[in-house]
């Protein structure tokens, strides 16, 4: 077994429906602000995150520059819809431990306009493929508020296995947060990868959850 693994270094990740590029606050702040503010449907994405919503795009840009860029961890990506060439959300690699071949996918949020499309699933697939197939990492984690049903469902649907609940793990917005931990290992990745690829090639008549049950 390796003693250490390469640290992630990604210029871009290209899929059929999405393009992941490193977050650029100057390029991305205005559009990311617009798709995540202004209506209750848009602003609900901030409910389980420790930041946002923001007063305006300038405040969001400042936050991006101070907290989300210029650091080795997290590595934050803006997700572009390849059809519209427009920013539609965010994903990140974080809690990176190259010495043990381990990382987490986090800071995940998307515009409501692309919910229930292939955008979110393919974004996660591209990150997992990079970590497991290119860097040969051993473990990828997914963590969320135990009350965040959508995130818990997404993790299970993609093949992450529930590993437990860390009670009173954090205080977010002056409230207790119990955190649910999920993970996928390199042993599980080939099966999950096959499910991802079958679903991404499909017309959407079969769910990723259904594919997972048959393998």
C-alpha positions as a Markdown table, in Angstrom:
| # | Residue | x | y | z |
|---|---|---|---|---|
| 1 | Unk | 0.0 | 0.0 | 0.0 |
| 2 | Unk | 1.2 | 3.5 | -0.8 |
| 3 | Unk | 2.6 | 5.7 | 2.0 |
| 4 | Unk | 1.0 | 8.8 | 0.5 |
| 5 | Unk | -1.0 | 10.0 | -2.4 |
| 6 | Unk | -0.9 | 13.0 | -4.7 |
| 7 | Unk | -2.6 | 16.2 | -3.6 |
| 8 | Unk | -5.5 | 17.2 | -5.9 |
| 9 | Unk | -4.6 | 19.7 | -8.6 |
| 10 | Unk | -7.3 | 20.3 | -11.2 |
| 11 | Unk | -7.6 | 22.9 | -13.9 |
| 12 | Unk | -11.0 | 21.7 | -15.1 |
| 13 | Unk | -13.3 | 18.6 | -15.2 |
| 14 | Unk | -15.5 | 18.2 | -18.3 |
| 15 | Unk | -18.6 | 16.2 | -18.5 |
| 16 | Unk | -21.6 | 16.0 | -20.9 |
| 17 | Unk | -23.8 | 18.4 | -19.0 |
| 18 | Unk | -21.3 | 20.2 | -16.7 |
| 19 | Unk | -17.9 | 21.8 | -16.7 |
| 20 | Unk | -16.2 | 22.3 | -13.4 |
| 21 | Unk | -13.8 | 25.2 | -13.2 |
| 22 | Unk | -11.9 | 26.6 | -10.1 |
| 23 | Unk | -13.9 | 29.3 | -8.4 |
| 24 | Unk | -13.1 | 32.8 | -9.7 |
| 25 | Unk | -14.9 | 35.4 | -7.5 |
| 26 | Unk | -14.5 | 38.1 | -10.1 |
| 27 | Unk | -16.0 | 36.0 | -12.9 |
| 28 | Unk | -18.6 | 34.0 | -10.9 |
| 29 | Unk | -19.9 | 36.1 | -8.0 |
| 30 | Unk | -22.6 | 38.1 | -9.8 |
| 31 | Unk | -24.2 | 35.1 | -11.5 |
| 32 | Unk | -23.9 | 32.8 | -8.4 |
| 33 | Unk | -25.5 | 35.5 | -6.4 |
| 34 | Unk | -28.4 | 35.9 | -8.9 |
| 35 | Unk | -29.2 | 32.1 | -9.0 |
| 36 | Unk | -29.2 | 31.8 | -5.2 |
| 37 | Unk | -31.0 | 34.9 | -4.0 |
| 38 | Unk | -34.2 | 36.8 | -4.6 |
| 39 | Unk | -36.9 | 34.2 | -4.0 |
| 40 | Unk | -37.6 | 31.7 | -1.1 |
| 41 | Unk | -37.0 | 28.8 | -3.6 |
| 42 | Unk | -33.5 | 30.1 | -4.3 |
| 43 | Unk | -32.5 | 31.1 | -0.8 |
| 44 | Unk | -33.5 | 27.8 | 0.8 |
| 45 | Unk | -30.1 | 26.4 | -0.4 |
| 46 | Unk | -28.5 | 28.3 | 2.5 |
| 47 | Unk | -30.6 | 26.7 | 5.2 |
| 48 | Unk | -28.1 | 24.0 | 6.2 |
| 49 | Unk | -24.9 | 25.9 | 5.3 |
| 50 | Unk | -22.9 | 28.0 | 7.8 |
| 51 | Unk | -22.8 | 31.0 | 5.5 |
| 52 | Unk | -25.2 | 33.0 | 3.3 |
| 53 | Unk | -27.5 | 34.4 | 2.2 |
| 54 | Unk | -25.6 | 37.6 | 1.3 |
| 55 | Unk | -26.7 | 41.2 | 1.2 |
| 56 | Unk | -25.5 | 41.7 | -2.4 |
| 57 | Unk | -23.1 | 40.2 | -5.0 |
| 58 | Unk | -20.3 | 42.4 | -3.7 |
| 59 | Unk | -20.6 | 40.9 | -0.2 |
| 60 | Unk | -20.7 | 37.4 | -1.7 |
| 61 | Unk | -17.6 | 38.1 | -3.8 |
| 62 | Unk | -15.7 | 39.3 | -0.8 |
| 63 | Unk | -16.6 | 36.2 | 1.1 |
| 64 | Unk | -15.5 | 34.0 | -1.8 |
| 65 | Unk | -12.1 | 35.9 | -1.9 |
| 66 | Unk | -11.5 | 35.6 | 1.8 |
| 67 | Unk | -12.9 | 32.1 | 2.6 |
| 68 | Unk | -13.2 | 30.1 | -0.6 |
| 69 | Unk | -10.1 | 30.8 | -2.7 |
| 70 | Unk | -6.4 | 31.2 | -2.2 |
| 71 | Unk | -6.2 | 28.2 | 0.2 |
| 72 | Unk | -5.1 | 24.6 | -0.3 |
| 73 | Unk | -8.3 | 23.4 | 1.3 |
| 74 | Unk | -11.1 | 23.7 | 0.3 |
| 75 | Unk | -10.6 | 23.5 | -3.4 |
| 76 | Unk | -13.8 | 25.1 | -4.7 |
| 77 | Unk | -15.3 | 24.7 | -8.2 |
| 78 | Unk | -17.9 | 26.6 | -10.0 |
| 79 | Unk | -20.3 | 24.3 | -11.9 |
| 80 | Unk | -21.2 | 25.5 | -15.4 |
| 81 | Unk | -24.1 | 24.1 | -17.4 |
| 82 | Unk | -22.5 | 23.1 | -20.7 |
| 83 | Unk | -25.7 | 23.9 | -22.7 |
| 84 | Unk | -26.2 | 27.4 | -21.4 |
| 85 | Unk | -22.6 | 28.1 | -20.5 |
| 86 | Unk | -23.9 | 29.6 | -17.3 |
| 87 | Unk | -22.8 | 29.2 | -13.7 |
| 88 | Unk | -25.4 | 26.9 | -11.9 |
| 89 | Unk | -23.7 | 26.0 | -8.6 |
| 90 | Unk | -20.8 | 25.0 | -6.5 |
| 91 | Unk | -18.9 | 21.9 | -5.3 |
| 92 | Unk | -15.6 | 21.5 | -3.5 |
| 93 | Unk | -13.0 | 19.0 | -2.4 |
| 94 | Unk | -12.2 | 19.6 | 1.3 |
| 95 | Unk | -10.8 | 17.9 | 4.4 |
| 96 | Unk | -8.1 | 16.6 | 2.1 |
| 97 | Unk | -5.6 | 14.2 | 3.6 |
| 98 | Unk | -3.3 | 13.0 | 0.9 |
| 99 | Unk | -1.1 | 11.1 | 3.4 |
| 100 | Unk | -4.0 | 8.7 | 3.8 |
| 101 | Unk | -5.7 | 9.0 | 0.4 |
| 102 | Unk | -8.8 | 10.6 | 1.8 |
| 103 | Unk | -11.0 | 13.6 | 0.9 |
| 104 | Unk | -14.5 | 14.9 | 1.3 |
| 105 | Unk | -16.9 | 16.4 | -1.2 |
| 106 | Unk | -18.6 | 19.5 | 0.3 |
| 107 | Unk | -19.8 | 23.1 | -0.2 |
| 108 | Unk | -22.4 | 21.6 | -2.6 |
| 109 | Unk | -25.3 | 23.8 | -3.7 |
| 110 | Unk | -27.1 | 24.3 | -7.0 |
| 111 | Unk | -29.6 | 26.7 | -8.5 |
| 112 | Unk | -33.2 | 25.3 | -8.2 |
| 113 | Unk | -33.4 | 25.6 | -12.0 |
| 114 | Unk | -31.1 | 22.6 | -12.3 |
| 115 | Unk | -32.6 | 20.5 | -9.5 |
| 116 | Unk | -33.8 | 17.1 | -10.7 |
| 117 | Unk | -31.5 | 17.2 | -13.8 |
| 118 | Unk | -28.2 | 15.4 | -14.3 |
| 119 | Unk | -26.1 | 18.4 | -13.2 |
| 120 | Unk | -25.6 | 17.5 | -9.6 |
| 121 | Unk | -25.1 | 13.8 | -10.2 |
| 122 | Unk | -22.5 | 14.3 | -13.0 |
| 123 | Unk | -20.7 | 16.9 | -10.9 |
| 124 | Unk | -20.2 | 14.4 | -8.1 |
| 125 | Unk | -19.3 | 11.6 | -10.6 |
| 126 | Unk | -16.5 | 13.8 | -12.1 |
| 127 | Unk | -15.0 | 14.5 | -8.7 |
| 128 | Unk | -15.3 | 10.9 | -7.6 |
| 129 | Unk | -13.7 | 9.6 | -10.9 |
| 130 | Unk | -10.9 | 12.1 | -10.5 |
| 131 | Unk | -10.2 | 11.1 | -6.9 |
| 132 | Unk | -10.5 | 7.3 | -7.3 |
| 133 | Unk | -9.4 | 6.7 | -10.9 |
| 134 | Unk | -6.7 | 9.4 | -11.3 |
| 135 | Unk | -5.4 | 9.9 | -7.8 |
| 136 | Unk | -6.2 | 6.4 | -6.6 |
| 137 | Unk | -7.6 | 7.7 | -3.3 |
| 138 | Unk | -8.9 | 5.1 | -0.8 |
| 139 | Unk | -11.9 | 7.0 | 0.7 |
| 140 | Unk | -14.2 | 9.9 | -0.2 |
| 141 | Unk | -16.5 | 11.3 | 2.5 |
| 142 | Unk | -19.9 | 13.1 | 2.5 |
| 143 | Unk | -21.1 | 14.9 | 5.6 |
| 144 | Unk | -24.4 | 16.8 | 6.2 |
| 145 | Unk | -26.8 | 18.0 | 8.8 |
| 146 | Unk | -28.9 | 15.1 | 10.0 |
| 147 | Unk | -32.0 | 17.2 | 9.3 |
| 148 | Unk | -30.9 | 17.8 | 5.6 |
| 149 | Unk | -33.1 | 15.1 | 4.0 |
| 150 | Unk | -32.1 | 16.1 | 0.5 |
| 151 | Unk | -28.4 | 15.7 | 1.1 |
| 152 | Unk | -28.8 | 12.5 | 3.0 |
| 153 | Unk | -30.9 | 11.1 | 0.2 |
| 154 | Unk | -28.4 | 12.2 | -2.5 |
| 155 | Unk | -25.5 | 10.6 | -0.7 |
| 156 | Unk | -27.3 | 7.2 | -0.4 |
| 157 | Unk | -28.6 | 7.4 | -4.0 |
| 158 | Unk | -25.0 | 7.9 | -5.3 |
| 159 | Unk | -23.7 | 4.9 | -3.3 |
| 160 | Unk | -22.2 | 6.5 | -0.2 |
| 161 | Unk | -22.7 | 4.3 | 2.8 |
| 162 | Unk | -24.0 | 5.8 | 6.1 |
| 163 | Unk | -21.4 | 5.4 | 8.8 |
| 164 | Unk | -23.0 | 7.1 | 11.8 |
| 165 | Unk | -24.2 | 10.3 | 13.4 |
| 166 | Unk | -22.0 | 12.7 | 15.3 |
| 167 | Unk | -24.3 | 14.1 | 17.9 |
| 168 | Unk | -23.9 | 17.8 | 18.9 |
| 169 | Unk | -21.1 | 18.0 | 16.3 |
| 170 | Unk | -21.4 | 21.7 | 15.5 |
| 171 | Unk | -23.2 | 24.9 | 16.4 |
| 172 | Unk | -24.6 | 26.4 | 13.1 |
| 173 | Unk | -26.6 | 29.6 | 13.2 |
| 174 | Unk | -26.8 | 29.3 | 17.0 |
| 175 | Unk | -28.4 | 25.9 | 16.7 |
| 176 | Unk | -27.1 | 22.4 | 17.4 |
| 177 | Unk | -26.1 | 20.3 | 14.4 |
| 178 | Unk | -25.9 | 16.6 | 14.5 |
| 179 | Unk | -23.8 | 15.5 | 11.6 |
| 180 | Unk | -24.4 | 12.4 | 9.5 |
| 181 | Unk | -21.3 | 10.8 | 8.0 |
| 182 | Unk | -21.3 | 8.9 | 4.7 |
| 183 | Unk | -18.4 | 7.5 | 2.8 |
| 184 | Unk | -17.4 | 5.6 | -0.4 |
| 185 | Unk | -14.2 | 3.5 | -0.6 |
| 186 | Unk | -12.1 | 2.4 | -3.5 |
| 187 | Unk | -13.5 | -1.1 | -3.1 |
| 188 | Unk | -17.0 | 0.2 | -3.6 |
| 189 | Unk | -16.2 | 2.7 | -6.4 |
| 190 | Unk | -16.2 | 0.3 | -9.4 |
| 191 | Unk | -19.8 | -0.7 | -8.7 |
| 192 | Unk | -20.9 | 2.9 | -8.0 |
| 193 | Unk | -19.0 | 4.1 | -11.1 |
| 194 | Unk | -20.9 | 1.6 | -13.3 |
| 195 | Unk | -24.2 | 2.8 | -11.8 |
| 196 | Unk | -23.3 | 6.5 | -12.4 |
| 197 | Unk | -22.3 | 5.8 | -16.0 |
| 198 | Unk | -25.4 | 3.7 | -16.8 |
| 199 | Unk | -27.6 | 6.4 | -15.4 |
| 200 | Unk | -25.8 | 9.3 | -17.1 |
| 201 | Unk | -26.2 | 7.5 | -20.4 |
| 202 | Unk | -29.9 | 6.7 | -19.8 |
| 203 | Unk | -32.9 | 8.8 | -20.8 |
| 204 | Unk | -33.8 | 9.1 | -17.2 |
| 205 | Unk | -36.5 | 6.4 | -17.1 |
| 206 | Unk | -34.5 | 4.5 | -14.5 |
| 207 | Unk | -33.3 | 6.0 | -11.2 |
| 208 | Unk | -29.8 | 5.8 | -9.9 |
| 209 | Unk | -31.3 | 4.2 | -6.7 |
| 210 | Unk | -32.9 | 1.4 | -8.8 |
| 211 | Unk | -29.7 | 0.7 | -10.6 |
| 212 | Unk | -27.8 | 0.5 | -7.3 |
| 213 | Unk | -30.3 | -2.2 | -6.1 |
| 214 | Unk | -29.7 | -4.4 | -9.1 |
| 215 | Unk | -25.9 | -4.6 | -8.7 |
